[in-house]
Amino acid sequence: MQQNYAFIDAQNLNSGLYKLGWKIDWKRFREYLREEAGVEVAYVFLWFMLGNQDLYLMLQRSGFVVVFKEILTMESGEVKGNIDAELILQAMIDYDRYDKALIVSGDGDFTCLLRYLGQNNKLLGVLAPYEKGLSSLIQKVAEGKIEYLRSLRKKIEYRPVRDGRIRTGPKPPIKSDIGIPEGQIVPVKQKGWPMRQRRGNPKKTQNPHI
């Protein structure tokens, strides 16, 4: 079996799901990554913000390795922070430890990483929120290895239980400003993924149509 790693840009993921009108169940998402994409180690790159400790603890308990990025608050109150460098750096630090890498983001800033992984047969694929949120640069570099979170909604959507019933309507997305001190890593140790390398002949599947 392959040793695959996932590198998740949580800011891009949550921003995309916010526009789609639903939020992710991180525990179910981790199970999906493990069972369908063969991901043994899954990094989540986030801003660090006070008050989100419960979220960070939940991510760790769900099986993610959480990497925090310190944010900068401007005088205007605007919050700035970019996890691109941290994600690319971690992907290169672990380069010899994984067989394939799954990049969860639609941000074109990762094009250079995707190109390098692809040239060296180390790219498992790209998982982006939805088509319109995917950079055209990524479409060119990772053509044929792209999946969309919107097609996985039934599998990974968060559905809170209330009054003994499971709500099935659209849910408000989690805050898009979540984010994690700089360089801090908290070690922690999913069917139908088209890029997963299985024993024998790999089975190709098409993206579910919604």
N, C-alpha and C positions, 0 to 999 in steps of 0.2 A: 504493500500500500504506500501511496505517496505521502510525503510530509508537506502539507500545504499550509501557508500562512495567509491571514487576511489583515489588510491595513485599512482601517475605516476612518474616513473623514467625517466625524459626527456632525460638524457644522453644516457641511454640504448635504448630508443625509437628512438632517432635521429640517433644513430650509426647504428642501424638495418636498418632503412629506407634508410640511405646513401648507404648501401650495396645493397639494393633492387633497388636503382636508382630513387626514387621519394620522395616527401616530403608531409607532412601532412597539411591539412587545419584545423587549431585548432578550428575555429568556428564550422565547420561541425562535427569535432570530439566530441566537447562538446555536440552538439545536439544529436549525436549518443548515447553517454553515458547516457544522460537524457532519451531519448525516448526508447531505446532498452535495456539498462541495469538498468534503474531505479535509476541512480546515481543523488542524490540531491546535494552532495558536492564533488567536484573534486579537489584534490590537485595536483600541479605540482611542483616537486622538481628540482631545476636548480642551476648551478653555477651562480655567479654574475660576469658579465664582463662589463666594461665601453663600451659604444657604442651600447649596446643592449637594451637600454631603450625603444625604440619603440616596440621591441618584447615583453618585459615584460608588457607594457601597453596594447598591443593587447591581450595577454593572459588573463589579468584581465577583459578587456571589453568583452571577449568571455565567461566569466563566471567561470574562474578558480581561485582557491585560490593559490597564488604563494608563495612558500617558497624558500628563497635564501640561498645558501651555499657559503661562502667566499672561494676563491681559493688561492692556494699557488704557486707562480712562482719561480722555482728553478733557480740557477745561470746559468744553461745551457739553460734557456728559456723554459724548459718543464713546463707545467701547470699541477698541481695536485689538485684533489678535489674529495671527495666521499660523496654522499648524502644518503648512505645506513642507517647510524645511524639516520639521521633526519627523513627519511621515516618511519622506524620502530618505533621511538619514537612517532611520530604523530599518527600512527595507534593505539598505546596503549593509548595515551592521550584521543583519541576520542572513545575508545573501547565501552563505554556504550552509545554512541550517535548514532551508526549505527547498523542496523540489519545484514548487510553483507558488506564485503570489497572486492573490485576489485583491484588487484595488477597489474599494467601495467609495466612489466619488464620481461626480461628473465634471469636476474642475479641470480645465485645460492646463493648469499649472503643473499637472502630473504627467504631461505628455512626454517629457524627457525620460522619466522613470519608466513609463510604459514602453517606450521605444527600445530602451536598453534591455528590459526584461524580455521583450518580444524577440529581439535579435539573438538573445542567448537561450531561447526556448524555456524561459522561466515564468512566463505570463500565463496564469490560469485564466484570467479574464477580468472584466470590469463590470461592476454592479453599480448602476446609477439610479437615482430616484425615478426619472421618467425621461422620455425622448427629448422634450423641449429643454430640459435642464442639462443635457449632455453637450459638452464642448464639441464643435466640429473638428477640432484637432484630434480629440480622442477617437472620434468616429473613423478618422483616416488611419490612425495608428493601430487601433484595436479592433478593426473591422472583423466581424465574425466571432468575436469573443466578448460580446456585450449582452448583459441581461439588465432588466429593469425591476426595481422594487415594486412598482405598481402592479406588475404581473404576479407578484408574490403576496398580495394583500391578504388573501384568504388564509395564508399560512402564517404570516408574521404580524398581523394587525393586533393591536392591544384592544381587548374587549373587557372592560370592567364588569364585574358581576354586581348587580344591584337588585335588592328585593328578591333574590333567588332566581333572577332572570339574567340572561346574557344579552346585553344591548348589541344590536347588529347595525344600527344606523351610523352615520359619520361621526367621528369623535374629534374633539378639539385636539390639535397636535401639541406635543410637548414644546416647551419654550425653545425657540431657536437660538437663544443666547446662552445655552449651556456651554459650558466649555470646560480647564484643569491646571504645584509650583513648577516652573519651566524645567523640562528634561526629567521630571520625576516619573518613575515607572513603578507601578504596583503590580508585581508578578502574580499571576493567577493561572493556573492552567485552564449535514442538516439534509424528497426524492426528486430527480429530474434535472439536476444541474448539467447543462450540456458540455461544460469544459472539464468536468471531473474525469480524471484518469482512473479507470477501473482495471481490474485484472481481466485478461481476455480482450475481446473486441469491445471498444468503448461504444456505448449506446448514445446516439445523438438524439436530442429532442428539440423541438421548436419551442419558442417562447409562447406561453399561454396567451391567447387573444382575448382582450377584454373589450 
